C-alpha cells in the first residue's frame, strides 16, 4: 500500500524508520485555540456530475488554471476536461494511448503559469506536458521515468526551475515496512539525475496488518480506523510527512532538512459502538478471506480512538491543509490551514461529503470531489466565506 492521494482510495502504507524530530531544532507553528481562529465556510456554487450530463468516469485529479476554472482528469477515459467556474465545459482533450498528447490511466495534474499542464500516468511511469490556450490544447512533451522503481505515488509532479521533473516513487523492499520512498528528479530524456530519500514509516507504525500465505506471499491491509502515513509535496519540491494518530506534521526541504514542525494538542475521538461494530465486521471478513486462501492473519484489535488527522495536502498557493477526523456539530468537515511560512491562518469548514484533498484551491475558492452512494463522481465549486 502507498501513501494516500484520493480520499481513502489512494491511502498509504510502507516504511520502517522513526522520524527523528529531536535531533534538529525545528520551528513549531503557533499554538492557537480553535475558537480564536477565523473560520471560513465553504459554500457550494456549482456541481457538475451525472445529474448534469457530465462525462466523468473516475475523477483522479483536479487542478486550477489561472482563471479559476478546473482541469478534471478522468482515469477511465484518459481525458482531461476544462470546466469553467460557471460549470460549462470549455474543452476536452487527450485520450488513451501512447502517442503524443495521449495518456494511460492518468491522475495528479499540475497546472503552471503560461497555460502549461503536466499530467502523471503512473502505470507507465511517464509525465505528459500540455499547452492549453484559449481555443486549443496540445501535447508538447513527455518525460518517461526510466529508473528501477516499483511504482510512482499518485502525487502531482513538480517542475523544478531547471526544467527537470520531480515525482514521488517507491522502491519495494522485502516487506512493506522495508519499502523506500524517494523523490526522483529526471531530465527531459527521462534520465534520473537525483534521488532524494524520504522518511520511512515510523518504527511503531501500527495502521496495517500483514497476512501470510504458505507460498511466501503476503498481503497488507489497513486496520479499520487505524493510523495512516501521509507524504505530500508542494510546488517548490518541499514535502510534509504525518502519522495521523497524532497532530504532528513535519515540513521538510527537498534535501531532507526539516523546515518546521507543526503541532497541536488534540486527541482523537473514541470509536462509537456503531463504528466499533463496523470495524470488527471488516476484520472478521478479512480473516475469512485470508483463511479461505490458506493464509493466516495475526490477531489485531481496533484502536481505542480514531486518528486525530484525516488527511493533509498542499493547495495551489502551497498552503498546507490539515483535515481533522472529527466533524463539527453540524457534521461539517474541518481543516486547519497554514500559510507558506507555517502560520496557522484560518480554519476551513465545508460539507463533509466533499473531498478537497486533490488540492484544487486558490485564495478563497476551489473545487472538490463528491462521490455518490453508487460511486459516481461529480466536481463541486466552493467559495469560502468568513
Phi, psi and omega in degrees: 000150185237161179306153191289155170233289182270152190302121179065319187283337182248029190277163197256162170194106171171090167184170189226334184273149179281141175288120185267086184284331191285344185278350182232140175283119184239154180274124178268139177295150181300138179274113180242141173288138184305325182294341181272349184279143167298140179248128177246123183265130177276116182254128181290135177248315185216142171230130179241118182198202182302322183295336180257010177078024180291155183269011188292134173262289175225108181288125184238007177179148177226145174205143181271145169269186185292341182263359182091357171292163187240133169276124179249116179266127182252114182294323185289316182270349185058035177246162175238127179250133174258117185246130179284167179294343175273356178094010180268142175282114181283314176194162175232134182215170183075165177198174181284134178157188182239008178274181179302133179072013180251154188232163174229110180044061188285165175199179159057062179286153173232114180266135182232161178302156179084015177075023179264141178223130175248136182231132182271136169244086190294333183291339179239015174055050179216159179236127180255135178254137179235148169252120184248116179251182182301325186238005183204165173213132182217148174287132184236005179174160180215139174239122177255122181280117190257007179285174181266078181245141182295316175191161178269143175284152181277078179226144177300137176294155177249134179257113183284166181297331180275005178091353178287157182253131178252129176227151175270136183219168177237135168255114188290135176257189182291331173225168182296332178287344180264359178295152179246133175262134180221151164261124184254129174258128180232147178271186186294342178270355183092359179289134177285120181257343179197151173232133179241114182288132179260162179297139175281178172299145173301150182299329182266018179299128184226035183265003182218159177235142184247120175270144180243145180234155184304330181279007180091352180288147175235159178221126182254132178224147179290148173278130180307131179065018178275170179291154176232158180245126184242137168233120180228149188239141177269174184289346178267005178094343176290165184213161179241143177235138180209137167259120196288355180289344177216157182275078175223113179240126179249124180260120184251150164289163180301328181280003178095356178285127179296130177272316178197159176239122185252124180225151168216148183271084181229136178260152175287150180281142177298150174292137174284167178300320180293319179295319179296319178296320178296315180297317179297321179295319179296320178294320178296319178296319179297315180300319180297317179298315181296314183292327175297330178272009179082010182262182178226148181234126178296156178293136182217145180247152174289149176293156180288328181230160177282158176302150178290318185255138176272308178196165180225154176197161170260137175271188186280002168254010183062024168284142180265123178257127177244102182275129180278151178285332179286140175265161176286173178299335178268014179062037176264148169288153180215144181217143169276135183242125183249138178288175181298334179267010174090007180278133176283110192255328176196167172249130179261143174226145183200168180304131190289349178270008178251127179265118179260002191290352176285352166083012183277069183224135175216135183052242186252020183215158178186184181233142177229179185244129175245133179244125182282172178299337179268004180084009180279140183259142168222155177251142188234131177267127181241147170239129182266127184234142177276000000 
